[in-house]
């Protein structure tokens, strides 16, 4: 696991946007962190790195939003999921193994259906604007991505 301390929202946005420039089709980014830690802010800036022109909002009630960019972005927010079968109803496999990049907020809630190969990002609140972002790569591909990112 590799962690970086972020002093303010601008720094968080910068890291997220850079990550958006590094990802490829089929990548799965799993995010965890307390309410208000910055998962959606991170995803919005990540989308900027993917050249998404739409305003990115958290799909809290719809569970998934799709955006067109350099690569399609599939943004999941599974905070309100009650049972893993709801993921099956969404056709999650078409997204996880499809032609886009997936960002999953609250990913630990659906860990059993996530692909084995993924990048975990945990955002920890360390102050009013400061955060600690920890990256946990599940394979060498994501390890290299994190090295390039930081």
OpenMM code with the backbone's topology and positions (N, CA, C; nanometers):
from openmm import Vec3, app, unit

residues = "UNK UNK UNK UNK UNK UNK UNK UNK UNK UNK UNK UNK UNK UNK UNK UNK UNK UNK UNK UNK UNK UNK UNK UNK UNK UNK UNK UNK UNK UNK UNK UNK UNK UNK UNK UNK UNK UNK UNK UNK UNK UNK UNK UNK UNK UNK UNK UNK UNK UNK UNK UNK UNK UNK UNK UNK UNK UNK UNK UNK UNK UNK UNK UNK UNK UNK UNK UNK UNK UNK UNK UNK UNK UNK UNK UNK UNK UNK UNK UNK UNK UNK UNK UNK UNK UNK UNK UNK UNK UNK UNK UNK UNK UNK UNK UNK UNK UNK UNK UNK UNK UNK UNK UNK UNK UNK UNK UNK UNK UNK UNK UNK UNK UNK UNK UNK UNK UNK UNK UNK UNK UNK UNK UNK UNK UNK UNK UNK UNK UNK UNK UNK UNK UNK UNK UNK UNK UNK UNK UNK UNK UNK UNK UNK UNK UNK UNK UNK UNK UNK".split()
positions = [
    Vec3(0.0853, -0.1183, 0.0000),
    Vec3(0.0000, 0.0000, 0.0000),
    Vec3(0.0893, 0.1238, 0.0000),
    Vec3(0.0516, 0.2193, -0.0817),
    Vec3(0.1242, 0.3453, -0.0914),
    Vec3(0.0294, 0.4586, -0.0552),
    Vec3(0.0716, 0.5445, 0.0375),
    Vec3(-0.0135, 0.6551, 0.0811),
    Vec3(0.0536, 0.7887, 0.0518),
    Vec3(-0.0297, 0.8886, 0.0272),
    Vec3(0.0192, 1.0244, 0.0042),
    Vec3(-0.0695, 1.1203, 0.0840),
    Vec3(-0.0058, 1.2177, 0.1463),
    Vec3(-0.0809, 1.3187, 0.2210),
    Vec3(-0.1115, 1.4360, 0.1296),
    Vec3(-0.2369, 1.4779, 0.1318),
    Vec3(-0.2875, 1.5859, 0.0481),
    Vec3(-0.3249, 1.7016, 0.1391),
    Vec3(-0.2786, 1.8217, 0.1062),
    Vec3(-0.3018, 1.9358, 0.1932),
    Vec3(-0.4325, 2.0089, 0.1710),
    Vec3(-0.4874, 1.9970, 0.0480),
    Vec3(-0.6111, 2.0697, 0.0180),
    Vec3(-0.6812, 2.0065, -0.1020),
    Vec3(-0.7997, 2.0597, -0.1325),
    Vec3(-0.8814, 2.0021, -0.2388),
    Vec3(-0.8127, 2.0114, -0.3751),
    Vec3(-0.7400, 2.1201, -0.4006),
    Vec3(-0.6690, 2.1355, -0.5282),
    Vec3(-0.5700, 2.0211, -0.5509),
    Vec3(-0.4984, 1.9822, -0.4456),
    Vec3(-0.4028, 1.8720, -0.4565),
    Vec3(-0.4750, 1.7400, -0.4835),
    Vec3(-0.5873, 1.7191, -0.4157),
    Vec3(-0.6670, 1.5985, -0.4383),
    Vec3(-0.7136, 1.5941, -0.5837),
    Vec3(-0.7629, 1.7074, -0.6324),
    Vec3(-0.8113, 1.7146, -0.7705),
    Vec3(-0.6989, 1.6869, -0.8698),
    Vec3(-0.5795, 1.7353, -0.8403),
    Vec3(-0.4648, 1.7157, -0.9279),
    Vec3(-0.4269, 1.5675, -0.9376),
    Vec3(-0.4208, 1.4993, -0.8239),
    Vec3(-0.3887, 1.3563, -0.8231),
    Vec3(-0.4950, 1.2779, -0.9003),
    Vec3(-0.6208, 1.3095, -0.8755),
    Vec3(-0.7311, 1.2377, -0.9398),
    Vec3(-0.7308, 1.2591, -1.0912),
    Vec3(-0.7101, 1.3830, -1.1352),
    Vec3(-0.7081, 1.4129, -1.2790),
    Vec3(-0.5929, 1.3395, -1.3468),
    Vec3(-0.4768, 1.3359, -1.2801),
    Vec3(-0.3628, 1.2648, -1.3384),
    Vec3(-0.3937, 1.1161, -1.3510),
    Vec3(-0.4574, 1.0579, -1.2493),
    Vec3(-0.4950, 0.9169, -1.2569),
    Vec3(-0.5869, 0.8933, -1.3770),
    Vec3(-0.6775, 0.9877, -1.4012),
    Vec3(-0.7672, 0.9758, -1.5158),
    Vec3(-0.6945, 0.9721, -1.6494),
    Vec3(-0.5763, 1.0310, -1.6552),
    Vec3(-0.4988, 1.0277, -1.7799),
    Vec3(-0.4241, 0.8957, -1.7965),
    Vec3(-0.4086, 0.8197, -1.6886),
    Vec3(-0.3278, 0.6975, -1.6914),
    Vec3(-0.4076, 0.5702, -1.7167),
    Vec3(-0.5381, 0.5723, -1.6896),
    Vec3(-0.6170, 0.4493, -1.6973),
    Vec3(-0.6440, 0.4072, -1.8412),
    Vec3(-0.6771, 0.2782, -1.8534),
    Vec3(-0.7084, 0.2184, -1.9832),
    Vec3(-0.8432, 0.1456, -1.9746),
    Vec3(-0.8946, 0.1071, -2.0889),
    Vec3(-1.0190, 0.0301, -2.0958),
    Vec3(-1.0076, -0.0930, -2.0059),
    Vec3(-1.1110, -0.1165, -1.9265),
    Vec3(-1.1160, -0.2336, -1.8402),
    Vec3(-1.0664, -0.2099, -1.6991),
    Vec3(-1.0110, -0.0917, -1.6718),
    Vec3(-0.9618, -0.0644, -1.5370),
    Vec3(-1.0789, -0.0462, -1.4403),
    Vec3(-1.0585, -0.0933, -1.3183),
    Vec3(-1.1593, -0.0808, -1.2131),
    Vec3(-1.0933, -0.0128, -1.0931),
    Vec3(-1.1478, 0.1032, -1.0576),
    Vec3(-1.0983, 0.1827, -0.9458),
    Vec3(-1.2015, 0.1730, -0.8342),
    Vec3(-1.1591, 0.1207, -0.7197),
    Vec3(-1.2491, 0.0992, -0.6063),
    Vec3(-1.2164, 0.2006, -0.4978),
    Vec3(-1.3180, 0.2730, -0.4528),
    Vec3(-1.2947, 0.3792, -0.3558),
    Vec3(-1.3680, 0.3522, -0.2253),
    Vec3(-1.2981, 0.3840, -0.1164),
    Vec3(-1.3589, 0.3778, 0.0161),
    Vec3(-1.3192, 0.5050, 0.0912),
    Vec3(-1.3941, 0.5335, 0.1945),
    Vec3(-1.3686, 0.6519, 0.2760),
    Vec3(-1.4980, 0.6966, 0.3407),
    Vec3(-1.4855, 0.7678, 0.4498),
    Vec3(-1.6041, 0.8150, 0.5214),
    Vec3(-1.6871, 0.9098, 0.4352),
    Vec3(-1.8123, 0.9304, 0.4757),
    Vec3(-1.8958, 1.0320, 0.4119),
    Vec3(-1.8235, 1.1653, 0.4181),
    Vec3(-1.8182, 1.2354, 0.3059),
    Vec3(-1.7547, 1.3657, 0.3028),
    Vec3(-1.6036, 1.3633, 0.2891),
    Vec3(-1.5453, 1.2451, 0.2698),
    Vec3(-1.3990, 1.2351, 0.2595),
    Vec3(-1.3474, 1.2906, 0.1262),
    Vec3(-1.4313, 1.2859, 0.0227),
    Vec3(-1.3892, 1.3392, -0.1063),
    Vec3(-1.3952, 1.2399, -0.2213),
    Vec3(-1.4688, 1.1308, -0.2040),
    Vec3(-1.4778, 1.0296, -0.3102),
    Vec3(-1.5390, 1.0867, -0.4375),
    Vec3(-1.6478, 1.1612, -0.4256),
    Vec3(-1.7120, 1.2174, -0.5444),
    Vec3(-1.6258, 1.3278, -0.6053),
    Vec3(-1.5644, 1.4108, -0.5226),
    Vec3(-1.4725, 1.5132, -0.5728),
    Vec3(-1.3585, 1.4477, -0.6494),
    Vec3(-1.3048, 1.3402, -0.5945),
    Vec3(-1.1985, 1.2654, -0.6612),
    Vec3(-1.2479, 1.2161, -0.7968),
    Vec3(-1.3683, 1.1588, -0.7994),
    Vec3(-1.4227, 1.1042, -0.9234),
    Vec3(-1.4464, 1.2140, -1.0262),
    Vec3(-1.4925, 1.3311, -0.9833),
    Vec3(-1.5137, 1.4425, -1.0766),
    Vec3(-1.3827, 1.4830, -1.1435),
    Vec3(-1.2763, 1.4907, -1.0670),
    Vec3(-1.1465, 1.5287, -1.1229),
    Vec3(-1.0874, 1.4155, -1.2059),
    Vec3(-1.1101, 1.2924, -1.1634),
    Vec3(-1.0702, 1.1756, -1.2416),
    Vec3(-1.1357, 1.1824, -1.3798),
    Vec3(-1.2640, 1.2191, -1.3817),
    Vec3(-1.3379, 1.2325, -1.5079),
    Vec3(-1.2758, 1.3408, -1.5963),
    Vec3(-1.2289, 1.4494, -1.5347),
    Vec3(-1.1602, 1.5533, -1.6123),
    Vec3(-1.0380, 1.4954, -1.6824),
    Vec3(-0.9650, 1.4096, -1.6145),
    Vec3(-0.8491, 1.3439, -1.6736),
    Vec3(-0.8858, 1.2503, -1.7874),
    Vec3(-1.0103, 1.2036, -1.7852),
    Vec3(-1.0624, 1.1179, -1.8930),
    Vec3(-1.1260, 1.2009, -2.0054),
    Vec3(-1.1209, 1.3324, -1.9920),
    Vec3(-1.1785, 1.4243, -2.0902),
    Vec3(-1.3308, 1.4118, -2.0993),
    Vec3(-1.3934, 1.3866, -1.9832),
    Vec3(-1.5394, 1.3864, -1.9745),
    Vec3(-1.5835, 1.5318, -1.9646),
    Vec3(-1.6758, 1.5736, -2.0502),
    Vec3(-1.7218, 1.7125, -2.0505),
    Vec3(-1.8458, 1.7354, -1.9649),
    Vec3(-1.9199, 1.6299, -1.9343),
    Vec3(-2.0403, 1.6427, -1.8523),
    Vec3(-2.0032, 1.6696, -1.7068),
    Vec3(-2.0974, 1.7300, -1.6325),
    Vec3(-2.0789, 1.7471, -1.4885),
    Vec3(-2.1046, 1.6121, -1.4214),
    Vec3(-2.0102, 1.5646, -1.3460),
    Vec3(-2.0196, 1.4342, -1.2806),
    Vec3(-2.0845, 1.4512, -1.1441),
    Vec3(-2.1922, 1.3766, -1.1232),
    Vec3(-2.2611, 1.3771, -0.9936),
    Vec3(-2.2616, 1.2359, -0.9378),
    Vec3(-2.2765, 1.2257, -0.8086),
    Vec3(-2.2779, 1.0940, -0.7464),
    Vec3(-2.4099, 1.0234, -0.7763),
    Vec3(-2.4026, 0.9007, -0.8266),
    Vec3(-2.5255, 0.8265, -0.8580),
    Vec3(-2.5832, 0.7562, -0.7345),
    Vec3(-2.6012, 0.8317, -0.6276),
    Vec3(-2.6423, 0.7742, -0.5002),
    Vec3(-2.7723, 0.6958, -0.5107),
    Vec3(-2.8669, 0.7451, -0.5882),
    Vec3(-2.9974, 0.6785, -0.5945),
    Vec3(-3.0135, 0.5925, -0.7191),
    Vec3(-2.9359, 0.6208, -0.8234),
    Vec3(-2.9449, 0.5406, -0.9459),
    Vec3(-2.8408, 0.4293, -0.9488),
    Vec3(-2.7447, 0.4334, -0.8586),
    Vec3(-2.6332, 0.3392, -0.8447),
    Vec3(-2.5253, 0.3532, -0.9510),
    Vec3(-2.5613, 0.3956, -1.0737),
    Vec3(-2.4580, 0.4107, -1.1763),
    Vec3(-2.4920, 0.5258, -1.2707),
    Vec3(-2.3892, 0.6022, -1.3056),
    Vec3(-2.3986, 0.7041, -1.4102),
    Vec3(-2.2934, 0.6719, -1.5147),
    Vec3(-2.3282, 0.6973, -1.6404),
    Vec3(-2.2350, 0.6723, -1.7502),
    Vec3(-2.1990, 0.8056, -1.8144),
    Vec3(-2.0698, 0.8199, -1.8482),
    Vec3(-2.0206, 0.9430, -1.9104),
    Vec3(-1.9312, 0.9074, -2.0289),
    Vec3(-1.9394, 0.9896, -2.1333),
    Vec3(-1.8520, 0.9731, -2.2485),
    Vec3(-1.7280, 1.0586, -2.2299),
    Vec3(-1.6136, 0.9997, -2.2576),
    Vec3(-1.4869, 1.0703, -2.2533),
    Vec3(-1.3890, 1.0001, -2.3455),
    Vec3(-1.2607, 1.0208, -2.3213),
    Vec3(-1.1581, 0.9493, -2.3977),
    Vec3(-1.1868, 0.7995, -2.3921),
    Vec3(-1.2298, 0.7548, -2.2756),
    Vec3(-1.2796, 0.6201, -2.2512),
    Vec3(-1.4115, 0.6405, -2.1764),
    Vec3(-1.5145, 0.5593, -2.2032),
    Vec3(-1.6378, 0.5739, -2.1242),
    Vec3(-1.6091, 0.5542, -1.9753),
    Vec3(-1.6745, 0.6362, -1.8924),
    Vec3(-1.6630, 0.6265, -1.7479),
    Vec3(-1.7931, 0.5744, -1.6910),
    Vec3(-1.7831, 0.4685, -1.6127),
    Vec3(-1.8980, 0.4112, -1.5427),
    Vec3(-1.8765, 0.4371, -1.3944),
    Vec3(-1.9571, 0.5267, -1.3399),
    Vec3(-1.9416, 0.5730, -1.2016),
    Vec3(-2.0499, 0.5089, -1.1151),
    Vec3(-2.0073, 0.4207, -1.0268),
    Vec3(-2.0975, 0.3526, -0.9344),
    Vec3(-2.0909, 0.4179, -0.7971),
    Vec3(-2.2058, 0.4288, -0.7316),
    Vec3(-2.2109, 0.4634, -0.5898),
    Vec3(-2.3025, 0.3597, -0.5261),
    Vec3(-2.2436, 0.2655, -0.4549),
    Vec3(-2.3214, 0.1530, -0.4026),
    Vec3(-2.3536, 0.1687, -0.2535),
    Vec3(-2.3455, 0.2921, -0.2038),
    Vec3(-2.3727, 0.3185, -0.0621),
    Vec3(-2.5111, 0.2686, -0.0208),
    Vec3(-2.6097, 0.2855, -0.1063),
    Vec3(-2.7472, 0.2507, -0.0707),
    Vec3(-2.7885, 0.1101, -0.1139),
    Vec3(-2.6913, 0.0296, -0.1567),
    Vec3(-2.7256, -0.1057, -0.1996),
    Vec3(-2.7663, -0.1885, -0.0771),
    Vec3(-2.8746, -0.2629, -0.0910),
    Vec3(-2.9243, -0.3434, 0.0198),
    Vec3(-2.8820, -0.4892, 0.0092),
    Vec3(-2.8661, -0.5358, -0.1147),
    Vec3(-2.8299, -0.6753, -0.1364),
    Vec3(-2.7488, -0.6853, -0.2644),
    Vec3(-2.6542, -0.7759, -0.2658),
    Vec3(-2.5644, -0.7907, -0.3806),
    Vec3(-2.6412, -0.8199, -0.5096),
    Vec3(-2.7620, -0.8755, -0.4976),
    Vec3(-2.8426, -0.9054, -0.6167),
    Vec3(-2.8772, -0.7782, -0.6949),
    Vec3(-2.8770, -0.6628, -0.6262),
    Vec3(-2.9017, -0.5370, -0.6968),
    Vec3(-2.7927, -0.5092, -0.7988),
    Vec3(-2.6721, -0.5563, -0.7726),
    Vec3(-2.5635, -0.5414, -0.8696),
    Vec3(-2.5909, -0.6272, -0.9926),
    Vec3(-2.6467, -0.7456, -0.9703),
    Vec3(-2.6813, -0.8328, -1.0822),
    Vec3(-2.7907, -0.7684, -1.1668),
    Vec3(-2.8875, -0.7037, -1.1007),
    Vec3(-2.9946, -0.6345, -1.1730),
    Vec3(-2.9386, -0.5244, -1.2622),
    Vec3(-2.8287, -0.4622, -1.2196),
    Vec3(-2.7642, -0.3560, -1.2982),
    Vec3(-2.6870, -0.4101, -1.4180),
    Vec3(-2.6579, -0.5414, -1.4166),
    Vec3(-2.5715, -0.5971, -1.5193),
    Vec3(-2.4274, -0.5531, -1.5004),
    Vec3(-2.3818, -0.5560, -1.3745),
    Vec3(-2.2497, -0.5034, -1.3391),
    Vec3(-2.1367, -0.5631, -1.4221),
    Vec3(-2.1488, -0.6903, -1.4613),
    Vec3(-2.0392, -0.7550, -1.5352),
    Vec3(-2.0139, -0.6861, -1.6696),
    Vec3(-2.1204, -0.6369, -1.7321),
    Vec3(-2.1027, -0.5658, -1.8595),
    Vec3(-2.0196, -0.4393, -1.8404),
    Vec3(-2.0295, -0.3792, -1.7237),
    Vec3(-1.9504, -0.2598, -1.6940),
    Vec3(-1.8074, -0.2971, -1.6537),
    Vec3(-1.7943, -0.3900, -1.5576),
    Vec3(-1.6621, -0.4262, -1.5064),
    Vec3(-1.5731, -0.4868, -1.6139),
    Vec3(-1.6344, -0.5588, -1.7078),
    Vec3(-1.5554, -0.6274, -1.8108),
    Vec3(-1.5846, -0.5696, -1.9491),
    Vec3(-1.6299, -0.4435, -1.9520),
    Vec3(-1.6702, -0.3802, -2.0772),
    Vec3(-1.5635, -0.2902, -2.1353),
    Vec3(-1.6093, -0.1924, -2.2108),
    Vec3(-1.5218, -0.1057, -2.2895),
    Vec3(-1.4934, 0.0284, -2.2225),
    Vec3(-1.5121, 0.0340, -2.0913),
    Vec3(-1.4892, 0.1600, -2.0216),
    Vec3(-1.4023, 0.1416, -1.8998),
    Vec3(-1.4023, 0.2456, -1.8165),
    Vec3(-1.3330, 0.2455, -1.6874),
    Vec3(-1.4415, 0.2573, -1.5808),
    Vec3(-1.4300, 0.1782, -1.4761),
    Vec3(-1.5269, 0.1831, -1.3664),
    Vec3(-1.4646, 0.2476, -1.2433),
    Vec3(-1.5400, 0.3376, -1.1828),
    Vec3(-1.5063, 0.3915, -1.0512),
    Vec3(-1.6219, 0.3516, -0.9602),
    Vec3(-1.5881, 0.2849, -0.8507),
    Vec3(-1.6904, 0.2345, -0.7594),
    Vec3(-1.6704, 0.2978, -0.6221),
    Vec3(-1.7628, 0.3869, -0.5832),
    Vec3(-1.7613, 0.4435, -0.4487),
    Vec3(-1.8264, 0.3439, -0.3535),
    Vec3(-1.7711, 0.3338, -0.2333),
    Vec3(-1.8169, 0.2392, -0.1303),
    Vec3(-1.7951, 0.0947, -0.1766),
    Vec3(-1.6869, 0.0713, -0.2482),
    Vec3(-1.6602, -0.0577, -0.3123),
    Vec3(-1.6552, -0.1751, -0.2148),
    Vec3(-1.6159, -0.1508, -0.0906),
    Vec3(-1.6059, -0.2621, 0.0052),
    Vec3(-1.7411, -0.3302, 0.0278),
    Vec3(-1.8510, -0.2595, -0.0021),
    Vec3(-1.9850, -0.3173, 0.0159),
    Vec3(-2.0170, -0.4244, -0.0879),
    Vec3(-1.9445, -0.4250, -0.1992),
    Vec3(-1.9726, -0.5224, -0.3063),
    Vec3(-1.8465, -0.6007, -0.3432),
    Vec3(-1.7554, -0.6110, -0.2498),
    Vec3(-1.6250, -0.6726, -0.2781),
    Vec3(-1.6378, -0.8096, -0.3431),
    Vec3(-1.7403, -0.8867, -0.3056),
    Vec3(-1.7540, -1.0233, -0.3570),
    Vec3(-1.7789, -1.0298, -0.5083),
    Vec3(-1.8261, -0.9215, -0.5702),
    Vec3(-1.8495, -0.9255, -0.7154),
    Vec3(-1.7470, -0.8451, -0.7953),
    Vec3(-1.6527, -0.7812, -0.7268),
    Vec3(-1.5525, -0.7013, -0.7963),
    Vec3(-1.4507, -0.7916, -0.8661),
    Vec3(-1.3962, -0.7452, -0.9776),
    Vec3(-1.2890, -0.8223, -1.0428),
    Vec3(-1.1688, -0.8353, -0.9484),
    Vec3(-1.0925, -0.9420, -0.9642),
    Vec3(-0.9736, -0.9618, -0.8809),
    Vec3(-0.8716, -0.8510, -0.9047),
    Vec3(-0.8587, -0.8085, -1.0300),
    Vec3(-0.7628, -0.7039, -1.0658),
    Vec3(-0.8308, -0.5682, -1.0565),
    Vec3(-0.7830, -0.4863, -0.9622),
    Vec3(-0.8444, -0.3556, -0.9379),
    Vec3(-0.7479, -0.2711, -0.8579),
    Vec3(-0.7750, -0.1420, -0.8571),
    Vec3(-0.6970, -0.0487, -0.7756),
    Vec3(-0.7880, 0.0034, -0.6656),
    Vec3(-0.7460, -0.0176, -0.5400),
    Vec3(-0.8205, 0.0339, -0.4249),
    Vec3(-0.7662, 0.1704, -0.3882),
    Vec3(-0.8558, 0.2627, -0.3633),
    Vec3(-0.8177, 0.3949, -0.3157),
    Vec3(-0.8996, 0.4238, -0.1905),
    Vec3(-0.8294, 0.4479, -0.0795),
    Vec3(-0.8974, 0.4864, 0.0437),
    Vec3(-0.8622, 0.6304, 0.0746),
    Vec3(-0.9645, 0.7108, 0.0959),
    Vec3(-0.9435, 0.8510, 0.1306),
    Vec3(-0.9778, 0.8691, 0.2783),
    Vec3(-0.8777, 0.9134, 0.3540),
    Vec3(-0.8956, 0.9343, 0.4981),
    Vec3(-0.8899, 1.0832, 0.5275),
    Vec3(-0.9852, 1.1315, 0.6052),
    Vec3(-0.9868, 1.2715, 0.6468),
    Vec3(-0.8821, 1.2892, 0.7560),
    Vec3(-0.7909, 1.3872, 0.7345),
    Vec3(-0.6875, 1.4140, 0.8345),
    Vec3(-0.6970, 1.5565, 0.8883),
    Vec3(-0.7850, 1.6367, 0.8288),
    Vec3(-0.8045, 1.7747, 0.8715),
    Vec3(-0.9190, 1.8348, 0.7927),
    Vec3(-0.9437, 1.9634, 0.8096),
    Vec3(-1.0557, 2.0277, 0.7405),
    Vec3(-1.0457, 2.0066, 0.5895),
    Vec3(-0.9289, 2.0331, 0.5316),
    Vec3(-0.9092, 2.0124, 0.3880),
    Vec3(-0.8090, 1.9030, 0.3579),
    Vec3(-0.7327, 1.8608, 0.4569),
    Vec3(-0.6267, 1.7632, 0.4308),
    Vec3(-0.6808, 1.6194, 0.4317),
    Vec3(-0.6167, 1.5373, 0.3492),
    Vec3(-0.6557, 1.3982, 0.3349),
    Vec3(-0.5304, 1.3121, 0.3234),
    Vec3(-0.5444, 1.1856, 0.3563),
    Vec3(-0.4436, 1.0853, 0.3250),
    Vec3(-0.5090, 0.9908, 0.2250),
    Vec3(-0.4463, 0.9783, 0.1090),
    Vec3(-0.4982, 0.8895, 0.0059),
    Vec3(-0.4054, 0.7692, -0.0012),
    Vec3(-0.4634, 0.6510, 0.0196),
    Vec3(-0.3865, 0.5272, 0.0155),
    Vec3(-0.4283, 0.4447, -0.1053),
    Vec3(-0.3288, 0.4005, -0.1795),
    Vec3(-0.3499, 0.3212, -0.3007),
    Vec3(-0.3052, 0.1785, -0.2730),
    Vec3(-0.3918, 0.0826, -0.3010),
    Vec3(-0.3589, -0.0581, -0.2839),
    Vec3(-0.3791, -0.1286, -0.4181),
    Vec3(-0.2690, -0.1621, -0.4835),
    Vec3(-0.2729, -0.2265, -0.6151),
    Vec3(-0.2836, -0.3776, -0.5986),
    Vec3(-0.3666, -0.4414, -0.6807),
    Vec3(-0.3837, -0.5863, -0.6713),
    Vec3(-0.2928, -0.6624, -0.7671),
    Vec3(-0.2207, -0.5894, -0.8533),
    Vec3(-0.1294, -0.6563, -0.9458),
    Vec3(-0.0201, -0.5581, -0.9901),
    Vec3(0.0741, -0.6083, -1.0686),
    Vec3(0.1887, -0.5275, -1.1124),
    Vec3(0.1453, -0.4105, -1.2002),
    Vec3(0.0413, -0.4300, -1.2811),
    Vec3(-0.0089, -0.3235, -1.3683),
    Vec3(-0.0500, -0.2020, -1.2849),
    Vec3(-0.1298, -0.2248, -1.1821),
    Vec3(-0.1748, -0.1138, -1.0976),
    Vec3(-0.0607, -0.0588, -1.0117),
    Vec3(0.0334, -0.1450, -0.9715),
    Vec3(0.1508, -0.0962, -0.8975),
    Vec3(0.2284, 0.0057, -0.9829),
    Vec3(0.2483, -0.0263, -1.1101),
    Vec3(0.3181, 0.0652, -1.2007),
    Vec3(0.2390, 0.1951, -1.2185),
    Vec3(0.1071, 0.1823, -1.2255),
    Vec3(0.0218, 0.3005, -1.2406),
    Vec3(0.0387, 0.3944, -1.1206),
    Vec3(0.0406, 0.3381, -1.0008),
    Vec3(0.0553, 0.4176, -0.8792),
    Vec3(0.1926, 0.4842, -0.8767),
    Vec3(0.2976, 0.4108, -0.9173),
    Vec3(0.4326, 0.4694, -0.9235),
    Vec3(0.4346, 0.5887, -1.0181),
    Vec3(0.3731, 0.5722, -1.1358),
    Vec3(0.3694, 0.6811, -1.2325),
    Vec3(0.2870, 0.7999, -1.1809),
    Vec3(0.1807, 0.7686, -1.1104),
    Vec3(0.0914, 0.8712, -1.0560),
    Vec3(0.1643, 0.9580, -0.9536),
    Vec3(0.2415, 0.8948, -0.8667),
    Vec3(0.3035, 0.9662, -0.7561),
    Vec3(0.4486, 1.0011, -0.7850),
] * unit.nanometer
topology = app.Topology()
chain = topology.addChain("A")
for resn in residues:
    res = topology.addResidue(resn, chain)
    for name in ("N", "CA", "C"):
        topology.addAtom(name, app.Element.getBySymbol(name[0]), res)
